[in-house]
Amino acid sequence: MQVYAIDEKTREALDGLMVASEEVDIAQYRGLLAESRPDAGEVVEACALYIKERKGVVELIKEEVRHMRERQRAAEYAVEMLREHVAEMMGLNDLKSVKRPLATVSLIAAKTKLVVIDVDELPAEFVKMKKEAKKTELNKYWKESGEIPSGCDTEETEAHITIR
């Protein structure tokens, strides 16, 4: 999807960077990008426009994934309804098993199973506790006091850009 007017040579270099893999010489495409626009500001602008275009593609893909998930849910629902229908049909016809050349279907009797209604009322030996750091509180404490709490350390993040 091309939205912005990025010259062909620059777009070719950017496309090459997007598909960079072990077989692709990324330095070659960086060189092409530098050749296509000698002014660093122009290169940054072209990259920013290209990133905006790619973000648009990402959004289209996300929408398609959402649509496919809806179709998946509908198909799963249809399968479950058909399974229930077959079970009901077998029960009404007193069929425990149907053996045919391409499929064998067996009706399994209903069972009673245990369902947890309130985990807070369970005895301790039946409860798993998950420990999680309260990152917001930790960061607030660190920023206010300058002290690094025990069990923590600091690390540098990578520089990044924002595009508006």
ChimeraX commands (.cxc) that place a marker at each C-alpha (Angstrom):
marker #1 position 0.00,0.00,0.00 radius 0.5
marker #1 position 1.64,3.23,-1.16 radius 0.5
marker #1 position 0.20,6.37,0.37 radius 0.5
marker #1 position 3.09,8.81,0.35 radius 0.5
marker #1 position 5.18,10.04,-2.58 radius 0.5
marker #1 position 8.48,8.33,-1.88 radius 0.5
marker #1 position 10.73,8.10,-4.93 radius 0.5
marker #1 position 11.21,4.66,-6.45 radius 0.5
marker #1 position 14.87,4.26,-5.51 radius 0.5
marker #1 position 14.23,5.14,-1.86 radius 0.5
marker #1 position 11.18,2.89,-1.70 radius 0.5
marker #1 position 13.18,0.01,-3.19 radius 0.5
marker #1 position 15.86,0.46,-0.50 radius 0.5
marker #1 position 13.24,0.63,2.27 radius 0.5
marker #1 position 11.43,-2.43,0.91 radius 0.5
marker #1 position 14.77,-4.25,0.95 radius 0.5
marker #1 position 15.30,-3.34,4.59 radius 0.5
marker #1 position 11.80,-4.59,5.47 radius 0.5
marker #1 position 12.50,-8.07,4.09 radius 0.5
marker #1 position 16.06,-8.21,5.38 radius 0.5
marker #1 position 17.03,-11.69,6.45 radius 0.5
marker #1 position 20.21,-13.71,6.69 radius 0.5
marker #1 position 20.24,-14.14,2.90 radius 0.5
marker #1 position 19.83,-10.41,2.22 radius 0.5
marker #1 position 22.78,-8.05,2.56 radius 0.5
marker #1 position 21.26,-5.33,4.73 radius 0.5
marker #1 position 24.30,-3.08,4.19 radius 0.5
marker #1 position 23.50,-3.07,0.46 radius 0.5
marker #1 position 20.02,-1.66,1.11 radius 0.5
marker #1 position 21.33,0.86,3.62 radius 0.5
marker #1 position 23.78,1.97,0.94 radius 0.5
marker #1 position 20.96,2.26,-1.61 radius 0.5
marker #1 position 18.98,4.33,0.88 radius 0.5
marker #1 position 21.95,6.66,1.46 radius 0.5
marker #1 position 22.49,6.99,-2.32 radius 0.5
marker #1 position 18.84,7.71,-3.00 radius 0.5
marker #1 position 18.76,10.69,-0.65 radius 0.5
marker #1 position 22.08,12.28,0.27 radius 0.5
marker #1 position 20.47,14.66,2.80 radius 0.5
marker #1 position 20.04,12.90,6.17 radius 0.5
marker #1 position 16.90,14.92,6.90 radius 0.5
marker #1 position 15.32,13.69,3.66 radius 0.5
marker #1 position 16.26,10.10,4.54 radius 0.5
marker #1 position 14.68,10.45,7.98 radius 0.5
marker #1 position 11.53,11.98,6.45 radius 0.5
marker #1 position 11.29,9.23,3.81 radius 0.5
marker #1 position 11.74,6.59,6.53 radius 0.5
marker #1 position 9.06,8.24,8.68 radius 0.5
marker #1 position 6.58,8.28,5.79 radius 0.5
marker #1 position 7.42,4.67,4.99 radius 0.5
marker #1 position 6.89,3.71,8.64 radius 0.5
marker #1 position 3.48,5.42,8.57 radius 0.5
marker #1 position 2.56,3.40,5.47 radius 0.5
marker #1 position 3.71,0.15,7.10 radius 0.5
marker #1 position 1.73,0.96,10.24 radius 0.5
marker #1 position -1.32,1.30,8.00 radius 0.5
marker #1 position -0.59,-2.16,6.60 radius 0.5
marker #1 position -0.25,-3.49,10.15 radius 0.5
marker #1 position -3.68,-2.05,11.01 radius 0.5
marker #1 position -5.21,-3.68,7.93 radius 0.5
marker #1 position -3.68,-7.01,8.94 radius 0.5
marker #1 position -5.01,-6.60,12.50 radius 0.5
marker #1 position -8.49,-5.98,11.09 radius 0.5
marker #1 position -8.22,-9.05,8.89 radius 0.5
marker #1 position -7.06,-11.12,11.88 radius 0.5
marker #1 position -10.07,-9.82,13.88 radius 0.5
marker #1 position -12.35,-10.81,11.01 radius 0.5
marker #1 position -10.74,-14.27,10.78 radius 0.5
marker #1 position -11.15,-14.74,14.57 radius 0.5
marker #1 position -14.85,-13.96,14.21 radius 0.5
marker #1 position -15.09,-16.56,11.45 radius 0.5
marker #1 position -13.16,-19.03,13.62 radius 0.5
marker #1 position -15.56,-18.45,16.56 radius 0.5
marker #1 position -18.56,-18.94,14.26 radius 0.5
marker #1 position -17.08,-22.17,12.86 radius 0.5
marker #1 position -16.25,-23.45,16.36 radius 0.5
marker #1 position -19.81,-22.66,17.48 radius 0.5
marker #1 position -21.25,-24.49,14.46 radius 0.5
marker #1 position -19.05,-27.54,15.22 radius 0.5
marker #1 position -20.17,-27.56,18.86 radius 0.5
marker #1 position -23.84,-27.27,17.89 radius 0.5
marker #1 position -23.48,-30.16,15.45 radius 0.5
marker #1 position -21.71,-32.28,18.11 radius 0.5
marker #1 position -24.58,-31.62,20.52 radius 0.5
marker #1 position -27.10,-32.50,17.80 radius 0.5
marker #1 position -25.33,-35.83,17.05 radius 0.5
marker #1 position -25.17,-36.66,20.79 radius 0.5
marker #1 position -28.87,-35.90,21.18 radius 0.5
marker #1 position -29.75,-37.96,18.09 radius 0.5
marker #1 position -27.69,-40.92,19.36 radius 0.5
marker #1 position -29.32,-40.66,22.81 radius 0.5
marker #1 position -32.83,-40.54,21.36 radius 0.5
marker #1 position -32.09,-43.60,19.23 radius 0.5
marker #1 position -30.37,-45.44,22.10 radius 0.5
marker #1 position -27.10,-45.68,20.11 radius 0.5
marker #1 position -23.94,-46.09,22.21 radius 0.5
marker #1 position -21.65,-46.33,19.18 radius 0.5
marker #1 position -21.89,-46.00,15.42 radius 0.5
marker #1 position -19.14,-47.67,13.38 radius 0.5
marker #1 position -18.93,-46.76,9.73 radius 0.5
marker #1 position -16.12,-47.07,7.16 radius 0.5
marker #1 position -14.96,-43.44,7.52 radius 0.5
marker #1 position -15.85,-42.64,11.13 radius 0.5
marker #1 position -16.70,-44.20,14.47 radius 0.5
marker #1 position -18.78,-42.14,16.87 radius 0.5
marker #1 position -19.24,-43.12,20.51 radius 0.5
marker #1 position -21.65,-41.53,22.97 radius 0.5
marker #1 position -19.95,-41.04,26.35 radius 0.5
marker #1 position -22.28,-40.94,29.34 radius 0.5
marker #1 position -22.56,-37.69,31.30 radius 0.5
marker #1 position -20.30,-37.41,34.36 radius 0.5
marker #1 position -20.26,-35.24,37.46 radius 0.5
marker #1 position -17.27,-32.94,37.68 radius 0.5
marker #1 position -15.96,-30.60,40.34 radius 0.5
marker #1 position -16.34,-26.87,39.67 radius 0.5
marker #1 position -14.63,-24.16,41.73 radius 0.5
marker #1 position -17.13,-21.48,42.61 radius 0.5
marker #1 position -15.06,-19.32,45.00 radius 0.5
marker #1 position -11.28,-19.76,45.14 radius 0.5
marker #1 position -11.10,-17.67,48.34 radius 0.5
marker #1 position -13.03,-20.35,50.24 radius 0.5
marker #1 position -10.73,-23.22,49.20 radius 0.5
marker #1 position -8.34,-24.75,51.74 radius 0.5
marker #1 position -4.76,-23.47,51.27 radius 0.5
marker #1 position -3.42,-26.81,49.98 radius 0.5
marker #1 position -5.69,-26.49,46.92 radius 0.5
marker #1 position -4.68,-22.94,45.95 radius 0.5
marker #1 position -1.77,-21.79,43.76 radius 0.5
marker #1 position -0.50,-18.33,44.53 radius 0.5
marker #1 position 1.14,-16.33,41.76 radius 0.5
marker #1 position 3.61,-13.66,42.86 radius 0.5
marker #1 position 3.89,-10.60,40.67 radius 0.5
marker #1 position 5.89,-7.45,41.12 radius 0.5
marker #1 position 3.91,-4.25,41.59 radius 0.5
marker #1 position 5.86,-2.45,38.87 radius 0.5
marker #1 position 4.00,0.86,39.15 radius 0.5
marker #1 position 4.68,1.09,42.89 radius 0.5
marker #1 position 8.30,-0.06,42.44 radius 0.5
marker #1 position 8.97,2.59,39.77 radius 0.5
marker #1 position 7.30,5.30,41.87 radius 0.5
marker #1 position 9.43,4.35,44.90 radius 0.5
marker #1 position 12.61,4.29,42.80 radius 0.5
marker #1 position 11.91,7.65,41.14 radius 0.5
marker #1 position 10.99,9.33,44.46 radius 0.5
marker #1 position 13.75,7.86,46.64 radius 0.5
marker #1 position 16.49,7.09,44.12 radius 0.5
marker #1 position 16.98,3.75,45.89 radius 0.5
marker #1 position 16.89,0.48,44.00 radius 0.5
marker #1 position 14.76,-1.99,46.01 radius 0.5
marker #1 position 16.34,-5.36,46.78 radius 0.5
marker #1 position 15.48,-7.89,44.11 radius 0.5
marker #1 position 15.71,-5.18,41.44 radius 0.5
marker #1 position 18.38,-3.75,39.19 radius 0.5
marker #1 position 18.46,-1.14,36.44 radius 0.5
marker #1 position 19.13,-1.54,32.75 radius 0.5
marker #1 position 19.39,0.86,29.86 radius 0.5
marker #1 position 16.67,0.86,27.24 radius 0.5
marker #1 position 17.38,1.50,23.58 radius 0.5
marker #1 position 16.76,4.90,22.07 radius 0.5
marker #1 position 13.60,5.02,19.98 radius 0.5
marker #1 position 11.66,7.46,17.85 radius 0.5
marker #1 position 8.12,8.77,17.76 radius 0.5
marker #1 position 6.45,9.67,14.50 radius 0.5
marker #1 position 3.58,12.15,14.32 radius 0.5
marker link #1:1,2 radius 0.2
marker link #1:2,3 radius 0.2
marker link #1:3,4 radius 0.2
marker link #1:4,5 radius 0.2
marker link #1:5,6 radius 0.2
marker link #1:6,7 radius 0.2
marker link #1:7,8 radius 0.2
marker link #1:8,9 radius 0.2
marker link #1:9,10 radius 0.2
marker link #1:10,11 radius 0.2
marker link #1:11,12 radius 0.2
marker link #1:12,13 radius 0.2
marker link #1:13,14 radius 0.2
marker link #1:14,15 radius 0.2
marker link #1:15,16 radius 0.2
marker link #1:16,17 radius 0.2
marker link #1:17,18 radius 0.2
marker link #1:18,19 radius 0.2
marker link #1:19,20 radius 0.2
marker link #1:20,21 radius 0.2
marker link #1:21,22 radius 0.2
marker link #1:22,23 radius 0.2
marker link #1:23,24 radius 0.2
marker link #1:24,25 radius 0.2
marker link #1:25,26 radius 0.2
marker link #1:26,27 radius 0.2
marker link #1:27,28 radius 0.2
marker link #1:28,29 radius 0.2
marker link #1:29,30 radius 0.2
marker link #1:30,31 radius 0.2
marker link #1:31,32 radius 0.2
marker link #1:32,33 radius 0.2
marker link #1:33,34 radius 0.2
marker link #1:34,35 radius 0.2
marker link #1:35,36 radius 0.2
marker link #1:36,37 radius 0.2
marker link #1:37,38 radius 0.2
marker link #1:38,39 radius 0.2
marker link #1:39,40 radius 0.2
marker link #1:40,41 radius 0.2
marker link #1:41,42 radius 0.2
marker link #1:42,43 radius 0.2
marker link #1:43,44 radius 0.2
marker link #1:44,45 radius 0.2
marker link #1:45,46 radius 0.2
marker link #1:46,47 radius 0.2
marker link #1:47,48 radius 0.2
marker link #1:48,49 radius 0.2
marker link #1:49,50 radius 0.2
marker link #1:50,51 radius 0.2
marker link #1:51,52 radius 0.2
marker link #1:52,53 radius 0.2
marker link #1:53,54 radius 0.2
marker link #1:54,55 radius 0.2
marker link #1:55,56 radius 0.2
marker link #1:56,57 radius 0.2
marker link #1:57,58 radius 0.2
marker link #1:58,59 radius 0.2
marker link #1:59,60 radius 0.2
marker link #1:60,61 radius 0.2
marker link #1:61,62 radius 0.2
marker link #1:62,63 radius 0.2
marker link #1:63,64 radius 0.2
marker link #1:64,65 radius 0.2
marker link #1:65,66 radius 0.2
marker link #1:66,67 radius 0.2
marker link #1:67,68 radius 0.2
marker link #1:68,69 radius 0.2
marker link #1:69,70 radius 0.2
marker link #1:70,71 radius 0.2
marker link #1:71,72 radius 0.2
marker link #1:72,73 radius 0.2
marker link #1:73,74 radius 0.2
marker link #1:74,75 radius 0.2
marker link #1:75,76 radius 0.2
marker link #1:76,77 radius 0.2
marker link #1:77,78 radius 0.2
marker link #1:78,79 radius 0.2
marker link #1:79,80 radius 0.2
marker link #1:80,81 radius 0.2
marker link #1:81,82 radius 0.2
marker link #1:82,83 radius 0.2
marker link #1:83,84 radius 0.2
marker link #1:84,85 radius 0.2
marker link #1:85,86 radius 0.2
marker link #1:86,87 radius 0.2
marker link #1:87,88 radius 0.2
marker link #1:88,89 radius 0.2
marker link #1:89,90 radius 0.2
marker link #1:90,91 radius 0.2
marker link #1:91,92 radius 0.2
marker link #1:92,93 radius 0.2
marker link #1:93,94 radius 0.2
marker link #1:94,95 radius 0.2
marker link #1:95,96 radius 0.2
marker link #1:96,97 radius 0.2
marker link #1:97,98 radius 0.2
marker link #1:98,99 radius 0.2
marker link #1:99,100 radius 0.2
marker link #1:100,101 radius 0.2
marker link #1:101,102 radius 0.2
marker link #1:102,103 radius 0.2
marker link #1:103,104 radius 0.2
marker link #1:104,105 radius 0.2
marker link #1:105,106 radius 0.2
marker link #1:106,107 radius 0.2
marker link #1:107,108 radius 0.2
marker link #1:108,109 radius 0.2
marker link #1:109,110 radius 0.2
marker link #1:110,111 radius 0.2
marker link #1:111,112 radius 0.2
marker link #1:112,113 radius 0.2
marker link #1:113,114 radius 0.2
marker link #1:114,115 radius 0.2
marker link #1:115,116 radius 0.2
marker link #1:116,117 radius 0.2
marker link #1:117,118 radius 0.2
marker link #1:118,119 radius 0.2
marker link #1:119,120 radius 0.2
marker link #1:120,121 radius 0.2
marker link #1:121,122 radius 0.2
marker link #1:122,123 radius 0.2
marker link #1:123,124 radius 0.2
marker link #1:124,125 radius 0.2
marker link #1:125,126 radius 0.2
marker link #1:126,127 radius 0.2
marker link #1:127,128 radius 0.2
marker link #1:128,129 radius 0.2
marker link #1:129,130 radius 0.2
marker link #1:130,131 radius 0.2
marker link #1:131,132 radius 0.2
marker link #1:132,133 radius 0.2
marker link #1:133,134 radius 0.2
marker link #1:134,135 radius 0.2
marker link #1:135,136 radius 0.2
marker link #1:136,137 radius 0.2
marker link #1:137,138 radius 0.2
marker link #1:138,139 radius 0.2
marker link #1:139,140 radius 0.2
marker link #1:140,141 radius 0.2
marker link #1:141,142 radius 0.2
marker link #1:142,143 radius 0.2
marker link #1:143,144 radius 0.2
marker link #1:144,145 radius 0.2
marker link #1:145,146 radius 0.2
marker link #1:146,147 radius 0.2
marker link #1:147,148 radius 0.2
marker link #1:148,149 radius 0.2
marker link #1:149,150 radius 0.2
marker link #1:150,151 radius 0.2
marker link #1:151,152 radius 0.2
marker link #1:152,153 radius 0.2
marker link #1:153,154 radius 0.2
marker link #1:154,155 radius 0.2
marker link #1:155,156 radius 0.2
marker link #1:156,157 radius 0.2
marker link #1:157,158 radius 0.2
marker link #1:158,159 radius 0.2
marker link #1:159,160 radius 0.2
marker link #1:160,161 radius 0.2
marker link #1:161,162 radius 0.2
marker link #1:162,163 radius 0.2
marker link #1:163,164 radius 0.2
view
